């Protein structure tokens, strides 16, 4: 606790489970968490609500806190005129989604910190994002905004309310609107690919201009399209290679920062998010499977190893984020963005001695620096280039690089670490489970398999109530009572499907199916022909949110479609298939026009159109002959397939799949059946024969 905190009484956020809310627990602002107490007081005192939304790793959230929420004069204005409510967008994505839509409608842009003024019944009437403490950058000061909003609410309330209610009604109509829809054909995927070609940056990879985001779901689709058609692999590999060489990738510790402020992937916003790293590790793993390029394997392993080292709860869950800001030295009083990650030439020389010249040439270290006079390490030149210039063997250059990375990492570990948001979110852990499960299969890493299993057990133990309902978040032994959202159910089921393939433990597949059934019961709306993000038992807000597009993470809807399509094949469940296809067909026009916003849908469409393999194995998963057959299917990149396994003599099979009905072994050996629409080719017991059948199906 800082001396500033010791001299102040805490506000109501002191009992929050969110580290972001706890960061504000000693502000002089009379903060409330979102809840009935705050809403009731706003109604009782007839005051507007000042809603402030952010997250723990957000740099500008920290800036606004320091400039305004820690300022006594500003806090006094807030406390006098408003009921002040603080929300962690990661705990309450429903609140964030609703009011971010309002901010974008009112201002034309959005971001965090998000600042929204509401009536006591939650209707937004004025909004913005970051406001400075003084007038600057053509922005009014926050104190000016507070006075102006308070005056307007007192003198022009009816006008503000009418405008706010009109906006809410437009939002409600947009959410409940039926999408025009279309026919799902390969031409839809071709049109999306053409759109990606037009947005692609051939020099540095990625899509669009600065700021540049990794967009893993778009890359997920691009890989599938490239493998099927032979077009687009260069776009994908340019992007993956350039990101791995840039400052957006942590060259010493592994893992990716949130995004790059420039087009070259050089200068990142330095926060690290669990979801980015889980999603990108998977893309690099899958591209390694498709190409055999060891570079992609290295980046995937370094990213997963980073997650295990720095984002892993000892009991199995994965934490949410690491902050962008940290103290530059142990005795410093103010945090700086990126301080943990940047270097001066003198620091490099002190740590590496004579190796510093070679290392600096490789990683772009200069006296001028590339970030506020310091250096973000990035791959400026290849070992081959530096070897030619310096007249040294390339093997010696690579040795110096590896030694330098190891030494600098050890030096960096003695610096003040960025703050950790140590809450565990169900959806984000679902993504981590899938990444580690794939890493276990693709790379033969038993530690990754163990991490995936441990994480799944952690989530299902700590974030599920006795009645089976999932919860959204957990921290330090306490689960937040907020019910889980669509994305939590869908992405956890997605992770458990991958975990089943990594273990062949029927428990995980049956849990995934149970989650899918709950998902349909809680979030599906037949009149809408799609999903809402909140369940039938969630708190009723001014609108029921429905976010159809992918953003930094897959939307709950696209993840649900992906899961339902695979479960439909495994269990021959027409309900899963019909609802998934209804959603996909409704998204056809937007998938074609805006492919970067609908990557997971496009990947699911590849599956739906791809005549997937249906593969049944009969054998003991611990036996070498069973593992050899499984490797034929699991090791290469075969996205359009499902695989189920029954042990010999299971009658009935623990997994009630028609793919396993009546299947037996040949001559007591592990046996594989390759099927389409549940009609199977002759069973095989040899890996080479299975590979021939799988490749034959691929080529048709």
N, C-alpha and C positions, 0 to 999 in steps of 0.2 A: 504494500500500500504506500502510495506517495505521501509526502508531507501535506500536499494540497488536499488529498482525500482525508487524512487524519484530522484536518481542521474543519471539515464539513460533515454534516449529517447526510447519510445516504437518502436517496429518494426511493420511490416504490420499485425501481428496477433492481434493487439489491437482491431480490429473491428470484430473479429470472434464471432460466436455464440457458439462455443465449449469451455467449461471450460478447456479442455486439451490444446487447442491452446492458450487460454488466460494465462495459467500457463507459457507459453514460450514468452509472449509478451514483456518482458523486458530483454530477453537474448541479449547479444551483437551479436548473430548470426543474419544475415540479412534474417530472415525467410520470406517465402511466404506461404500463404495457397495454396492448389492445385487449379489451375485455369489457364486461358488463359494467364494472365500476366506473370506468372512464366515460362510457356512453351515457350512463345514468346521470353522472354529475354534469355532463354537458347539457342534458335535457333539463335537469333541475335548475341550473344556473343560467340557462338560455345563452350559452356561450358556444362559439364555433370551436371545432376541433382543429388543432394543428397536428397533422400527421407527418412524421418524419420517418422515412424508410431507407435502410441501408444494409450493410453487411460488414463483418469484422475486418475483412481484408481490403476494404475500399479506401484508397488513398484520400480522395476528396471528402469522404465522410469524416476522416480524421481531421482534415483541414477545417471543415466547417464546425466540428466540435470544438477545436481549439480556439477558433476565431470568434464563435458566436455562443455556443452552448455552455462554454466555461466562463463567459463574460457576464459579470453581475448585472450590468445595465440591460443587456439584451435579454437575459433570463427574466428580469423583472417585468419587461414588456410582455414576454411570452406568458408569464404567470398571471399577469393582470388581465389580459384580454382573451386568453385561449385555454382550453383544456388540451394539454400537450401529450401526444401519444407517440411512442417509439416502437417501431416494428423491425424485426430482422426478416428480410425478404426470403432468406433461406428456410426459416421456420414457417413462415406464412406466405408461400408463393401465391395463394389466392388473393390476399389483400394487395400484394405487390402487383399482380397482373391487372386487377381491376383499376387501380389508381394510376398505374403506368399508362394504361390506355387513355385515361382521362388527361394525364399530363401531355401525352403526345397529341391528343386532339386539341388541347388548349394552346399549346406552345409550338407544335410542329417538331418537337424532339423530346428525348427523354434521357434518363440516366440516374445515377445515384451520387450523392444523397438525393432522394426524392422528397419534395416538400409540397404537401397538398393541404388546402384548407377546406374543411367539410362542415356541413350543417350537423347538428346533433344526431340526425338520423342517417348520416353517412354520405350525403349528397355532396360531391365536390363542386366548388364554385370558383376557386383560384388555385393555380398550381405553378410549380417550377422545379428546378433541381437545386444545384448549389447557388447560394447567394453570398456575396462577399460582405465583410464587415463595413466597408466603405464603398461609395459609388466608384466603380471602375469597370473597365472592359465593356462599356455600354450596358452595364448591369446595375440595377439599384441595390443599395445596401440592404442587408437583411432587416435592420431596424426600420428603414424606410418602408419596406414591404409590410412589416408587422403593423406599423401605424396606419398605413393606407388601407390594409385589409380590415383592420378593426373599425376604422372610420366608415368604410363602405358597408360593412355588415350592419353598423348601427343606423346609417342614413339611407341605404339603398337595398335593404334586405330583400324586398319582394322581387326586385330586378335580378339580384344574384341568384335567388332561389329558382326563379323561372328558368334562368339560363342553365343552372346546374341540373334541374330536373329534365330539361330538354336534352342535355347531353347524356344523362343516364338512360333516357328512353331510346336514344339513338344507339347507345352501346347495347342495350337489351335487345333491340331489334336485330343488330348485327350478329350478336351471339346466337340468337334463336333462328337465324335465317338458314334456309336450306341452301347448300351449295349447288350450283347449276349442274355439276357432274359431267360425266362423259364415259366413253367406252375405254376400258383398259386394254391397250394393245402395245406391241413393241414400238409402234410409232410414237407413243407418248414418251418412252425412254429415249428415243432418237432425238425428239424435240428438246428434251431436257439437256441432253449431251451438247447439242448445238448451242444452247444458251450458256452452258458452262464454257465452251470454247470461246464464245464472244467475251465473257467476263474474265478469262484466264490471263494472268500476267506471265508472258513467256520468259521474261528476264529473271524473275525471282519466284515464280510459282505463286500459288494462291489465286484468289479471285477478288477483283476490284482493286481499289487504291487504298491508301493509308486512311485511317488505321486498318490494319490487316489482322483478321482473326483466322485461327487454324481451320475451322469448319470441318471437324472430323466426320460428321454424317455425310457431307457432300463427298468427301474422299472415300468414304465407305461405298457409296453408290458408284463413284467413278471406277473404283477397283473392280467391282462386279461387272460393270458395263465393259470395261477394257478386256477382262478375261473372256467374256462372251463374244465380243465383236472384233477384238484386235485393235480397237481405237481408244485412245485416251491414256494409255499407260505412260507415255512420256509426260503428259500433264501431271499425272499423279506422282511420278518419281521425281520430277523437277521440284514439286512442292515439298515432298517429304525430305528430299536432300537439302534444299535451301533452308527449311525450318531447322533441320538438325545442325546445320552449319551456323545458324544465326544466334543472336543474343537472346532470342525468345527461348532457346534451349539452354539449360544450365550445363555448361561444358565441364564443370567440375563435379557436380553432385547428381546430375541426371534430372530429368523431369522438365516440364514446360511451364513457362509463365503464361499469364492469361491471354495477352495479345501483344502485337507490335504496334507502336505508334507511327512507324514508317512502313514503306512498302517493301523494304529489304529484309524484314524480320530481325533488325539489329537492336533497336531500343525497345524493350518491353515495358508494359506495366508489370511490376515485379511480383505481384501476388501469384501464388501457385494454388490452383484449385484441384480438389480430388477428381472432379468430373472430367476436366480437361485431360488429366494424365491417364485416367482409366480409358477414356475414349481414344486418345492418341496412341497409347500403348497397343491397343487392339488393332488400330489401322496399320501400325508398323509391323505387328506380328503377322497379320493377314498378308501384307505385301511381301514379307519374308517368305511366307508359305508359297505365295504365287511365283516369286522370282528366284528364291534361294540366295538373294543378296545379303551377305553377312552384316552389312552396315545397318540394315533395318532391324536385324536381330539385336545388334548391340544397343541401338537406341531404345528398343522395346525393353530389353533387360535392364538397362540403366534406369529407365523410367519406373519400372515395377520395383526395382531394388530401392529407389528413392522412396516410393510409397511405403514399402515395408520398414524402411529405416526411420522415416520422419513423420509419417502420417498414420501409423498403426497403433491402435490401442492394444495393450498387452493381452486383453481377453479376446481380441479378434476383429473388432470393428475398425473402420477407417475414419479418421478425422476429416473435417471439411476443407479448411483452407489454411495457408500460411500467408502472413501479412506482407504487403509490399514495403512497409516502412520498418526501420530498426534503428537502434542507436549506433552511430558510427564508431564510438569507443565506449568502453564500460563506464567511464566517468562523464559522458555526455548527458545533457538534460533534454535534448530535443531529437526526435527521430527524423531520419532522412529517408526519402524513397530510394530503394535500391542499395542502401549503404552496405548491406551484408554481401552483395554480389560484385561490387566494382573494385578496381585496383588501380594504384598508381604504378608507374615504371619503377620507382624506388622500392615499393613493396615487393614487386616481382624480383628485382635484383637481390634484395635482402634474403628472400626465401630460396631462390634458385641458383644464386651465384653465377658461374660461367654458363650455365644452361639458359640463363635469362634471354640472351640474344636470340637463340634459336626459338625458344618458346614465344617470345614477343613477335617474331616474324610469323610464326604459325597462327597466333591468336590475335593479331591486330593490335598489339599494345604499342601506343605512341605517347610522346610527351604531351601532345595536345589533348589526347583522350577523345572519346566519342560520346561521353555523357557527363556533363557538368564538370569537365576537366579531368575526369577519371575514365577508366576503360571497362567496358563490358566485353568480356571475352567472347570471341566468335572465331570461326575458322576463316581466317583471311586468305591463307594460302595453303595448298596441300603439301604433305610431306615431300612429294616428288618435286614440286616447284622449289621449295626451300633447299632440298638436297642439291638441285642443279645450281642454284645461286651460290650456295656456300661450299660446294665441292665436297660434300660429305655423302656417305652411303645413306640411302633412304632408310635402311633399318636402324641406323644410329639416330636419325631424326625422329623416327617413331618411338624409339626408346626414351629419348629426351622428352618427347611430348607426354608419354605415359607417366614418366617419373615426375614431371612438372605438375601434371594434373593431380597426382596423388599428394604431393607435398603441399600444393596450394589448397587443396581440400582440407588437409589437416590444419593448416594455418587458419583457414576460414572458420573452422569449427570452434576456434577459440574466440571468435568475435561474438558480440551480443547477437543472439538468434532472433529472427523475426518472430513476432507473436503467433501463436497457434490458436485457431478456432477449433476447439476440441470437441464440438458436438458431433454426433454421429447421425447422419441422415439416411433414411431407408433407401430412397431412390439412388443416391450417389453410391451407397454401398452395393446396391445391385449392379451398378456399372463396374465397380471394382471386382466383384465376384466373377463377372463374365471375363474381364481382362485376365485375372489370375488363372482362371480355369483354362482359358485358351493358351496362356503361357505355359501351363503345365503340360498340355497336350503337344503343343508345337515345339517346345524346347526341352522336353523331358526333365522338367524341374519339379521334383517332389516337394520342394519348399513352397513353390507357387500353389501346388495342389492343396497342401496343408493350409496355406493362408486362405484359399477360397473356401474350404470346408469350415475353417474356424470362423470366418466372417459370416457365412450363412447361418451357422449355429448361433452366433452372437445376435444377429438381427432377429431371428425367429424366437429367441429366448427373451431378449430385452425390449423389443419393439413390437411385440404382439400381445394383445390382451388375452385373458382366459377364454373369451368368447370368439377368438379368432380374428378380431379386428386389428389391423395394423395401425401403428402410430407413426408419426412423422419423424420425431427427433428424440435423441437421448443424450444426456451429458452427465458424467461423473455419478453414475448410479441412479439417476432420476430420468424417467421418460416423461417428456412433455405430453400432456393429455390431448393435444391437437390430433385429430384423426388423420391418417395417411391420405394422400391425394392419389389421383389416377396414376401419376407418374411413379409413385412409390410402389403400387401394386404391379404395374406393368414392368418396370425396370428390375424389380426384385425377381419376378417370375422369369424375366429374360436371363438374369444371372443364374438362377437355379437350373434352367434348361442347359446352359453351358456347363454347369457343375455336374449335372447328370452325365454328360458326355465325357467329362474328365474322370469320373469315378465309377460309372455304371451302378451307382447306388439308387435303387428305385425310389427311395424316400424323396430325393430332390425333384424328380420328375412329377411325382404325385403331389408334392407341395406346390410346384409350379402350376399344375392343373387346378388345384384348389384356389390358388390366387386368381387364376383366370376366371373361374366361376364367380368368385367374390367381386371381381372387377366388373363383370357383366351385370351382376345384380345391383351394385352400388352406383355405377357411373353411366351405364348405357341408357339412352333415351330413345325409344322406338320412334316416337314422332319426329324427333330430330334426325334420326338415322345416324347417330354418332354418340360421342362421349362428352360428358361434362368433366371438368377437372376436379370438382368437389362431389362428394358422395351425398346420398339422400339424407344422411344424418349429420352433415356438416352445418356449422353456423350459417344462417341465412344472412347474406350481405346484400348490398343494394342491387347487385346482379349475381347470377350464378356463373362463374367464369368458365370460359371454354377457349383454350388457346390451341389452335389447330396446327400452327406452324412450328417447325423445329427452330430452336434458338441456339444458345450455348450448349444445351443438352437436348436430347430427343424429346419431343412433346410426349405427354402421356398417351395421346391418341396414336401417334405413329409407332411408339414402342408396343402398345397394345395390339395393333394390327400385326406387327412382326411376330409377336408371341402367339397370337391366335392362329395365324397361318400355319405355324409349325406344329402346334398342338392339334390342329384340325387333321393334319396328315397322320400324326402318331395315333390318334384315337378315333379317326374317321368320324369326327363330330361336325355335322352339317351346320350347327348353330355357330360354332367358331368361324367356320369358313364363310358363311353368309354375311356375318356382321363385319368381318375383316374386309371382305370385298365391297360391301356397301360403303365403308369409309374410303377405301382406295378409289373407287369409282367417283365418289363425290369430290375427290381431290384432283382429278385428272387435269382440269384447266390450270390450276395453280401450280401443279407439278411441272407442267410444260413451260409456263411463263416465268416462274420464279424458282428455278431448281435449287439455288443455294439455301432457300428457306424450307426445303422439303426433302432433304437428303435421305432421312430414315424411311420416309414413305417410298421414295424411289428404290431404295434397296429392298424394301418389302415387295414392291411391284416386280422387281427382278425375280424374286423368289416365286411369286404368284404365277408369273408367266413362264417360268423356267423348267416346267416338267421335272420337279425335284426327284432325286433318288430317294427311295424308301428302302432302308437297309436294316435287316434283322440279323442279329448274331445270336447263336446258341452256343454257349460255352461259359466256363468259369472265368471271370475277368482277371483273376490272379494268375491264370495259366498262360504260358508263353505262346501257345498256338492261338488263343483268343486275342492276346495283345497284338500279335502279328497281323491278324485280320483287321482288328480295329485301327491299327496304324495306317493301313491302306486308305482308309476313309477319313481319318482324323488328321493325319500329318499334312497332306497337300491342301491347297485352298479349294475346297468344294462347298461353296456357300449354299447351293441349292440341293440340300439333302437333309434327311432326318435319319437317326440311327437309334435303334432300341436293342436291348439285350435281355435274354432270358437264360437262366442257368439250366443245365440239363435236368430233366425230371420235374421242372416246375409245372404243376398241373392243378389249377390254372396258373398261368404266368402272373407274377405280382403286378406287372403292368398290363392292364386290360386293353391291349392293342391288337387289332386284327392282323397286324404284321407278324405277331408271335403265335397266333392261333394255329395249332396243328404242326408247328415247326419242330423238327428234331435234328439230331446230329447224324452225320454219316460216319459209320465205322468208329463211333466213339470219339471223333475228332471235332474240334471247334468248327462250326459251319456257318456260312454266310449266305443270305438270300438277298438278291438285288431285285427290287420290285418297282412297278409303276402302276398307280391306281390299284394297288394291292394284288396285281398279277405279277408273279415272280418268275425270273429265269431259273434255270437249273441250279440247285444249291452247289456251293463250292467249299473246299476245305483248304485250298492253297492260296497264298497271298497273290501269286502271279495270276491265277485264274480270276480272283476277285478284282484285281487291278484291270484286267482285260475287260471284264463286264462293266466296270465303272467308266472306264475310258470309252468303251463302245457307246454307252448311254450319253456321255458328254459330247461325242462327235456328231450325234444325230441332231 
